Every structure is written in structure tokens, then in C-alpha cells.
Amino acid sequence: MNLTRPIGGPAEPGETAEPPLTVLLPAGWKKPRGYANGMAGRGTVVMTGGLIGWDADEVLADGFLPQVEQTLRNILAVVAEAGGGPQHVARLTWYVRSVETYRESLADLGPIYRATFGRHYPAMALVEVANLVEPKALVEIEATAIIPD
């Protein structure tokens, strides 16, 4: 197993250079772009529920990209409650109503992702689903974070 460090270094000013998570890249595998195949870390594990793109008043953002942006902000709000930040997120599992909409949105999705998570790319999976519990939701994301002790 080849252990590599996360791309980019510290996510916040004043943080030490030692990253909280280690990117796992098996020998001989090509480095993925925009995600990691695996992450390892030690500390407090935070698992979110499936979060969607609504605000604190449960007003759902209008459209796929605005829902993604709000969902990512919601994930970071939950992780922050445990004392963590984007650099501590080890995994994101995306559930989308349309993979085609996701693919068509990639050019605009990158800047939205980087505005919330910076250049931290955890392990990710994306699954197309027929429905989500909230009927107007277009995306739901679960996250796992590991905050060092």
C-alpha cells in the first residue's frame, strides 16, 4: 500500500503542515482527479446523515448546482459542530436523481466544490437514485469526517 499526503497542504491559516488525513493510493494505480480512492486517519469520527440543499429554515435551493452548494455548506456546518473543517472530511457519498445532470454540471460544479472544500478531495462515490425522501431534492450527500484527537 502506498500512502500519499493530501493535495494542497493545510486548509486553514495557522494550521500545521501535518495533514489530518492520509490519501491511500495503491501501488500502480493512477492518481484520481477530483477525489481519492481511500483516506485514513485517527481521531473522532463524525458521520452525517444524508444532507440536502436546504437552509436552516428548510427552504430548498432551486436547481441542482445551488442544492449541491447548500448541501456542501450543510456538511461543513455539521463537521464544524465537532470541531472539524473540510480538511477532516474523509468520505462523501452523493445520491443524485440524475447522473446526466451531474455530468452536464461538472464544469460549474468544480468552482462550487472548491469554494466550500478548497482543494481537499476525499474518497467519493456517486449513486443515481429514483427518488429522495424530500421530493424536490435533486442531491443528497452523506459525509464521514475524522478529526484528530
ZIHUDA-V937803 format. One record per residue. N is the residue number from 1. SS is DSSP state (a for helix, b for strand, c for the rest). PHI is phi in degrees with one decimal (NA if undefined). Layout:
{{N | SS | PHI} {N | SS | PHI}}
This chain:
{{1 | c | NA} {2 | c | -100.5} {3 | b | -99.8} {4 | b | -123.2} {5 | b | -87.2} {6 | c | -59.5} {7 | c | -69.2} {8 | c | 101.8} {9 | c | 83.7} {10 | c | -57.6} {11 | c | -89.8} {12 | c | -125.9} {13 | c | -58.6} {14 | c | 89.2} {15 | c | -75.0} {16 | c | -72.3} {17 | c | -73.5} {18 | c | -75.5} {19 | c | -71.3} {20 | c | -74.8} {21 | c | -128.7} {22 | b | -112.3} {23 | b | -77.0} {24 | b | -102.0} {25 | c | -135.3} {26 | c | -57.7} {27 | c | -54.9} {28 | c | 87.4} {29 | c | -82.7} {30 | c | -72.2} {31 | c | -69.0} {32 | c | -70.8} {33 | c | -113.4} {34 | c | 88.1} {35 | c | -164.6} {36 | b | -118.8} {37 | c | -74.0} {38 | b | -162.7} {39 | b | -136.7} {40 | b | -132.8} {41 | c | -169.5} {42 | c | -126.9} {43 | c | 141.9} {44 | b | -78.1} {45 | b | -92.1} {46 | b | -116.7} {47 | b | -120.6} {48 | c | -87.6} {49 | c | -76.5} {50 | c | -71.2} {51 | b | -103.2} {52 | b | -122.3} {53 | c | -88.0} {54 | b | -114.8} {55 | c | -89.0} {56 | c | -62.0} {57 | c | -93.2} {58 | c | 61.6} {59 | c | -95.2} {60 | b | -79.4} {61 | c | -62.2} {62 | c | -96.8} {63 | c | 106.1} {64 | a | -61.5} {65 | a | -63.8} {66 | a | -61.4} {67 | a | -68.1} {68 | a | -60.5} {69 | a | -58.2} {70 | a | -66.8} {71 | a | -62.3} {72 | a | -62.8} {73 | a | -63.7} {74 | a | -64.1} {75 | a | -60.0} {76 | a | -65.0} {77 | a | -65.3} {78 | a | -67.3} {79 | a | -61.7} {80 | a | -62.9} {81 | a | -60.0} {82 | c | -97.2} {83 | c | 91.7} {84 | c | -109.2} {85 | c | -137.7} {86 | a | -58.8} {87 | a | -67.1} {88 | a | -96.4} {89 | b | -73.8} {90 | b | -100.3} {91 | b | -152.5} {92 | b | -128.4} {93 | b | -114.5} {94 | b | -96.9} {95 | b | -117.2} {96 | b | -122.6} {97 | c | -75.0} {98 | c | -146.6} {99 | a | -64.3} {100 | a | -61.2} {101 | a | -61.6} {102 | a | -58.3} {103 | a | -61.1} {104 | a | -66.6} {105 | c | -98.2} {106 | a | -56.3} {107 | a | -61.4} {108 | a | -88.0} {109 | a | -70.9} {110 | a | -53.6} {111 | a | -61.7} {112 | a | -65.6} {113 | a | -61.2} {114 | a | -65.5} {115 | a | -67.5} {116 | a | -103.3} {117 | a | -104.6} {118 | c | 66.3} {119 | c | -103.4} {120 | c | -95.2} {121 | c | -120.5} {122 | c | -77.0} {123 | b | -61.9} {124 | b | -140.2} {125 | b | -136.3} {126 | b | -131.6} {127 | b | -128.0} {128 | b | -84.5} {129 | c | -125.4} {130 | c | -72.7} {131 | c | -148.6} {132 | c | -122.3} {133 | c | -59.1} {134 | c | -82.5} {135 | c | -55.5} {136 | c | -92.8} {137 | c | -72.2} {138 | c | -105.6} {139 | b | -148.4} {140 | b | -138.8} {141 | b | -130.8} {142 | b | -103.4} {143 | b | -131.5} {144 | b | -125.1} {145 | b | -123.4} {146 | b | -127.9} {147 | b | -103.8} {148 | c | -57.7} {149 | c | -72.2}}
